[in-house]
Amino acid sequence: MDLFSYSHSQADAQAPLAHRMRPQTLDEVIGQEHIIGQGKLLRRAIEADRLSPMIFFGPPGTGKTTLAKVIANSTHSHFEQLNAVTSGVADIRRVTGEAKERLSLYQLKTVLFIDEIHRFNKSQQDALLPFVEDGIIVLIGATTESPMFEINSALLSRSRVFRLEPLTNKHIEQIIQSALQNKARGLGDLDIEIEQSALKHLVAVANGDARNALNALELAAMTTSPNAEGKIVITQTVAEESIQQRVIQYDKNGDQHYDVISAFIKSIRGSDPDAALYWLARMIYAGEDPRFIARRLYVHAAEDVGMADPRAIQIAQAAAYAVDFVGMPEARIPLAEATVYLATAPKSNAVIMGIDNALAAVEKEESGQVPLHLRDSHYKGAKELGHGEGYKYPHDFEGGYIPQQYLPDHLQGKTFYSPTEYGYERTIKERLHYWKSNAKE
């Protein structure tokens, strides 16, 4: 008999909605199609009952614990759960000892799920190794931190890492609708009507976390008195109170979306960090895609700061990386840091003007022949054609610079990039002036 019985029909009716609505089977799981969709590796392994150690990596609320329990139930395994914050080596020895006995006496496998496994120290992680290697347990570790840095290499090398992505708004809406319709485990026995604006708000503010959405939905339903017709109506006001966040005027597909991002970029360009942070906060609060914000910062770093501070694009890149690596809400901090850095950096649009001027020149010309001395001389017959002849290798000259023709004949003397006097571009301008004034042919 399966010692782990994860049946929602037997679940305590007083348990939170988020607990009652946890999926029982793979087909009930919403989201994570990239790892448990039809034909995907993990789904095939579960259906074939051929599990190997694995690490689930992803932000809170993406279903790491739920998926582990579904796996145990789907493979008819005993399920044990430890939390790395409160458990130690003694707990590991107890659970693995019981797992060994269970396998020996009943041929029943044990899925050991360890939440926040990154909090185990090296000795605790090492204590798991013999039992993982011998197949006494099927380890499933869950972590919100990158396993590449937080999990011992020995344990990591024996495990398959699966990244769980934040649920999309569509997924969250599906979960809410399922809870409203499910009579056995959800709120289907209640006559509930949820206004579209209220549903949209719960979905947006949940920020990809199913637990947040279901907790707010349950609170809204349980604290709202039925109207004269016996119907529980969840309004936008009720939704705001339930999830403790009010709606602000912001439509990610409408004018507000473009107006706010415009105000954001113009505040950065205008070197006002306070205004820039305000508009950033407006976007974050309204549930704007942080990747969209990161992309705009990236573009702004090159377009409006440019070579006046070449580090700006590195800061923007770091913020963009943090959005994926850390996730929200923590990623708001590097996004804010990049915003403040760009707002307070010296500004120059000389780079974008330079490339646009060069593109305009290319568009107008019929043919821009590469000067002979700049052509490739390495392929067969190139030197006989005069390719590379007369080319001066700059490193052979003092200062690593020697003036020679680099532009096509018809563009000789043309200037595309004109550095400003601001920030690092002043140094660039002085260097270019020095080369042109002092270098000899």
N, C-alpha and C positions, 0 to 999 in steps of 0.2 A: 504493500500500500504506500502511496506517495505521502510522505510525512509532511510535505508542504502542500497545503490545500489553499489555493488563492482564489476562492469563489466569492464573487461579489454578492451572490444571492444570499450568502450567509453573513455578509458584512453587517456590522452593527449599524442599525438605522440612524443612530445618533452620530456616526462618524462624519467628518466633513465631506462636503460634496466632492472636493478634489480627490479624496481618498476613495470614495465610492465609485467614481467615474474612471478610475484607473483601468486601462484595457486588460482583458483576460487573455486575448489571443493576438497574434501578429496582425490579423486582418482588422482588429479594432484600433491598432496604433495609428494615430494621425501624425503625419510628418516623417522625417528621416527616410524619405523614399530612396535617397542615394545609397543607403546601406541595407535597408530591409524591404525595398521594393521587389517586385517579382523578378526572379532571376539573379538578384544581387548576392554577393558572396556570403554575407552573414545570414541571409534568409535561407540560402541553400544549406548552410551548415546546421542551422536550427532544424530545418525540416528533415535533414538526414540524421539528426541526432549525433553529429560529429563535431562537438565543440572543442575549441582550444582556448587557452588563456587569452583574455582580451582586456583592453583598457578603453573605457568610454571617456572621451574628452570633449567637454562642451560647457557652456554657461549654465547657470541655474535654470530650472524649469523646462529643460529640453527633453526630459523623460529618461534620464540615465537609470534611476532606480526602477522605474516602471518597466523599462525594457529588460532589465536584468530579471525581474520577477516573471515577466512574460516568457522569457527564455527558459527559466527553470520549470515553469508550468508546462510549456510546450514540449519540453524534452523529458517530462516525467522525472525530474530530479528533485532531490531535497534542497530546500533553499535556506541558507544561513546568511545573516547580515551582520556586519560589524561596522562601527564607525571609528575611523582612525583617530578621531579626537579623544574618544573615551576608552578605547581598547588598547591593550598592550600585548606583549609576547605571551603572557599566560592565557589570554583569550584565544590567541592563535593556536596554541598547543591544545587547548580544550576542544576547539571546533575541529581542528584537523584530526585529533584523536577520535572524536565521535564519527567523523567522516570515514576514517579508516575502518572502524568497526562496522559502520553501516554498509560499506562496500563489501566487506568480507562476509557478513552474515546475510545481507538482503540483496546484494548486487545492485545497490541503489547508489547512484552517483550523487555528489553534493556540489551544488553551485554556491560558492562563497563570494558574496558581494561585499566589497569593502568600499564604503563611501569615504570620499576625501582621502584616498589612499596616498596622496602626496604628503600628507601629514605624518605618515609613518617614517621613522628615522631609518638609517641604513640597517641596523641590526634587526629591526622589526620586519623590514622588507626581506632581508636575507633569511629570516626564519620561515618565510613562506616557500622559499625556493625548492627544498627537497620534496614537498608535498605537491607542488606544481609539476615538477619534473616526473614524479612517480604517477601522476594522474589521480592522486587521492582526492584532490579537489579540482574543480574547474573554476579558476579565479576570474572574477570580473571586477576590475577596479574602476572607480569613477573619480574623476578629477576635473576641477575647473582650471587647473594650471597646466601648462605645457608638459606632457609626460617626458619629453626629450630632456628636460632640465630637472624634473622633480622625481622621476622614477629611476631606481638603480639600473644601470646598463644590463646587469645579469638578468633581472626580472623583465626588463623591457624587451630584451632580445628573445625572450620566450613567449612574448605576448603579441597579439595583433592589436594595433591601435585603430579605433574607429572614432572619427570626429562627428559629434552630434551638433547640428546647426540650430540656431534659434528658429522657433516656429514662425512661419509667415503669418500675416494678418488673416489670410484665407484659412490657414490651419486653425488659428484661434477661433475664428467665427464658426468653423465646423465643430469644434469642441463645445462651444457654447450652445449651438443648436442641438447637438447630440444630448447634452445635459438637460435641455428644456423638453426634449421629446422622450427621453428614456424614463419609462414608468417604474422599472424594477430598481434602478440604482440612481436615477437622476431626479428631476423635478417634474416629470411627465404627468404625475397625478394631480398637479396643481394647474389651475387655469391661469396661465401667465401670458401676458402680452408685453413684448419689449419694443419700445419705440426704436425706429431705425437709427436715430441720432444717438440714443443710449447704447445700442449695440455697437455702433461705430466707435463710440468713446471707450467702451470697455476693451474692445479689440486693440485700439491704438495704444492705450495707456498700459495694457498688459505687457507690451514690449517683448513679445515672443515667449512669455512665460505663461503656460497653461494654468499653473497653480494660482497665479495672481488673478487670472480671468475668472476661474471657477469660484475662488473665494469671494470675489466681489459680486459675482452673480448670485451666489447663495445668500450673502448678506442683504443684497437688494431685495431678493424675493421674500426672505424671512422677516424683514422689517417693514414691509409694505402691506398695509391693510387692503383687503379686497374692496372693490367699489360696490355699488348697489347691485350690479349684475353678478357679483361674486368673482370678478376677474381681478387679478393682481397686475396692475399696469406699472411697468418699470420705465420711468421717464428719464430724460437726460439729467435732470436735477438729482434724481435718486441714484443714477449711475455715478455721478460726480461725487456724491457723498459716500457711496459704497467703496469706491476705489481711492477716495481722498485726493482727488485731483480734478480741478475744474476744466471745462473745455475753454480753449482760447480760440479766437477767430483765426483759423489757419487751415487752408485746404491744400493738401499736397499736390493736387492736380489742378488747382485754380490760380487766380491772380495773386492770392496771398503768398502762395509758394514762391512765385517769381519776385514779388515785391520785397519779401523779407530777405531772400538771398541777395537781391540787389542792394538792399540797405546794408546787409552784412559786409559785402565786398567793398562797397563805397566807404563804409566806416573804416575798414582796414586801410584802404587806399588813402583815406584822409587822415590816417595816423591818430585815430581816436580809439584807444583800446577799450574804454568803458562802453561806448556805443557798440563796438564790435562784439563784446561779451554779452551785451543785452540781446542783440539779434541772434547770437549763437544760442543763448538760453531759450529764446522764443522757439527756435527750431527744435531743440532737444526736447523741450517740454511738450511740444505738439506731436512728437513721435516722428520727426523727419528722419529719413534714412541717413545714419552717420557716414556711410560710404559716400553719399552725395556731398555732404559737407566737406569730407576729407578731399574729395576730388576738386572741389572749388578752391580749397586752400592750396592745393598742389598747383593749380593753374595760376592762382594769384601770385604765388611765390615767384614764378618765372616771369609772369606778365608785368607785374607792378613793382616788384622788388628787384628782380633780376640780378645783375652783376654788382649792384650797389651793396648787396650782402649775399654772396654765393651760398652762405650757410642756410639761408631761408628755405631753399628747396629741400635741404636735408632735414630740417625741422618738420616741414610739411610731409615728407616721406615717412618720417618716424611716426607722425600722428596717424597717417593712413595705415601704417603697419599695425599700430596699436588698436585700431578699430577692429581689425580681424583677429589679432593675437589675444587681446584682452577682452574685447566686447564691451557693450554697454551694461551698466551705467558707468563703469570705471573709465571707459575710453573718453568720457566727457572731459577728463582732466588733461590728457595730452592734446585733445582738440582745442581746449581753452589755452593751453600753453602755446600751441602753434599760432592761434589767433592773436594773442598778446605779442608774440615775437614778431609776427608779420606787421602788426599795426604799429609797432615801435621801431621797426627797421627803416633805414634810409630807403627812399623810393627812386626807381628809375625804370622807364619803359623803353630804354635804348635797345634792349635785346629784341623785343617784339617789333619795334620799328625797323631794326636791322634786317630781320628775317623777312618781314613784309616788303621792305624795299627791294631785297634780293629777289623775292618771288615775283614782284612786279617787273623787274628787269628781265627775268627769265621768260615771263609770259609774253613780253613784247618782242624779244629777239627771235630771229629766224633760225640762227645756228650760232652757238658759242663754242668754237673749236678750242680744244685743250692745247695750250702751247706745247711745242715739241719737247722742250726740256722737262716738262711735267708728266709726260706720258710714260706708261709702264714699259720698262726696257727688259723685262725678265723673260718674256715668252719668246719662242723661237722666231728669229727674223726681225725682231723689234729694233735691235741696235742698227741693223743694216738700213732700216727706214729712218734712222736719226732720232729714235725715241730716247729720251733721257740725256741726249747730248747737251752739254753745257749746264746741267743742273748742279747747283752749289749746295752741298750738304751743310746746313746751318751749324751743326755741332763741330765742324772743322774750323769755325771762325770764333774770334773773341766775343764773349758774351752770348754765344749760341745764336747769333743773329747775323744774317747777311741779306741785304735788299736784292730782290730779283723779281721778275714778273711772275705773278700767280694768277691774275685775272686774264680772261681772253683779251685779245688785242683791242676789240671795240669798247672794252670797259676799263681800259687803263686809266688810273687816276680816280676812278669812281669810289666813293665812300658810302658804305651801307651802315656800318656800326659807328655811332658817334657817342662815346662815353660821356657821362655827365660829370659834374663836380661833386656828386653826392656819394658818401660812403666809400666803398672799395673802388668804385669806378673812377674816383679821382686818381688813385694809384695807377689804374689801367691807362688813364688818359696821359698821365705823366710818362709812363713807360713807352707808350706808342709815340709820343712826341720826341722822347729821347732817341728812340731808334731811328726815326725819320730824320732827325736833325744831326745826329752824330755818326751814324753808321756810314761807311764808305763802300762804294761798289767794289 
